[in-house]
Every structure is written in structure tokens, then in C-alpha cells.
Amino acid sequence: MTNDLTSESVQTALKNAAVCVMLLPRFLLAAVMLWLLDFLCIRRKVLTKMRESDLSSPDDPPLCVSDSNKMFTLESLRAVWYGHKLDFFKTARLGGAAPNTEVVPLDSASRRGAQRILDYARGRRPLILNFGSSFQRVARQYADIADSLLVYIEEAHPSDGWVSSDAPYQIPRHRCLEDRLRAAELMNREAQGSAVVVDTMENSSNSAYGAYFERLYILKDEKVVYQGGRGPEGYRVSELRDWLERYRSDLEASNAETVVHV
Ligand SMILES: *[C@@H]1O[C@H](CO)[C@@H](O)[C@H](O)[C@H]1NC(C)=O
């Protein structure tokens, strides 16, 4: 019995060590990047480059970091490590089953009974999962073929953590669900159109989808059909739009075919 326990704890320790070793290179790379970005001349150059690069599109939120924000701090390193860990352990995989985690709807009227992410999928229509800020233009433009769900997770830049003066609101870490709902309410003022839910206090959607800091997904037939990169760099609304555009033309093509065959 004690032997079993020791071997189990040894196994856990080994597993943790393995994870650390695997995550260390990317973490160190990110840390060096943050450190370099604290030299303002480098920061300005990098930001301008990113804005000018072919990859950036008007749909993507611009990366902006004010000069006054320090990037290389204990809090920022902690946040980056946490993000890498979530990404590593997430269960959502492209082509795999969509994790059906519990969420809490914003309006109290629909808060009866447990709600889950897939409850928001309607038939075979794609469901855009947006763990980030709202992008109403794109959501509205594709509303005829896809639904969207804004999932509000923990703050990327809480006022008592990795503070950023570029955040639209200064919100402290959520201590309870009420805090989180209140913060989501604040953001929701601008998010008309898509349904808004918040993650549970166990952060189960955030963990399953590796959503922190922000991320985009598309689910269809209970599967992950599009998985965006880790935000902020990987958060690309333009990529999402490309997927939807392709889906729309496939849909039109197959509709045309049915009409011909009937
Ligand atoms: C979920 O995130 C919040 C921060 O918003 C944190 O306070 C809480 O401890 C987290 N829950 C778990 C189970 O890690």
C-alpha cells in the first residue's frame, strides 16, 4: 500500500519533470522575446514589422503595446508559463471530438440547469467558439451559415496580475462566478449578436481548449474543424474568415449539385 503510494508519487513527479523539460524551450524563447520587447526601439520595430507583414489583415485585432507597459516581469512570465501549460494539456485537437465543457450563460433567465458548449450548436451548422474579444462584423457576415459563441474566460491582464494599460478595462482576477459574470457583462455591452457565456470557476473550457490568452475555434458535428493558434499572435480572425469562406463555397457547390440531380 505505502509502496504503491510512493511509486505513484514518484510517477507524478517524473511526469511533472518531463512536462517541465518539454515546455522549457518554448517558455525560454517566449521569455527572451518579452525581455527584448522591453527595449523600446526593438518593440517599436517588431510591432511595425508585424503590422506591415503580409500575414496581418484588417480583420485581425492590431497588436498594440504601449511604451509604458513592461513585458518582462514575474507576473508576465507566470502568465506565459500558465498559457503554455494549458496549451500542452488541452484536450481539443483538430479533427477530434469537441470537449463539451460546462459554461454559464450571461442572462440569468437561461441559467437554469447546466449548460454546455455543444448546447449552442444548432444542427449541423458550424459553431464559432471565440475565447477573446468580440468580432461582430465577421460574426454578422456569416450568420446565415454559422453561429457564434463568445466564451469569457479568466482575464489575460488582470489589474492584480500582468497589468496592461492597453486593456479596455482594468478588471481584477475573478474570485467568484459573480465577479466573472459582472466582468463579462461589461464586455458584453459591445458584443451584440453572438451568445455570451462565461467559463466556470474551475476554468474547464479554458483548460480543455487551451484558450488562454485568447483563441478561436470552429466546431461542427461535435468535432473540432478549425483550431486557431494561441493568442495574441495566433489569434487570427482572417484565418477564421478563410475557413468560413471555403465552407460557404463548398455549401453552394453541393447545393447546386443537388438542384441539378433532382
Ligand atoms: C480559475 O481562474 C481564476 C482566475 O480568474 C482563479 O482565481 C482560479 O483559481 C482558477 N481555478 C482553478 C481551479 O484553477
The ligand as an ORCA input file, in Angstrom:
! r2SCAN-3c Opt
* xyz 0 1
  C      -9.647     29.814    -12.414
  O      -9.226     31.138    -12.718
  C      -9.315     32.070    -11.664
  C      -8.800     33.404    -12.169
  O      -9.776     34.089    -12.876
  C      -8.525     31.607    -10.457
  O      -8.707     32.513     -9.401
  C      -8.969     30.215    -10.063
  O      -8.155     29.734     -9.032
  C      -8.874     29.260    -11.228
  N      -9.416     27.967    -10.856
  C      -8.706     26.853    -10.849
  C      -9.414     25.630    -10.400
  O      -7.545     26.836    -11.203
*
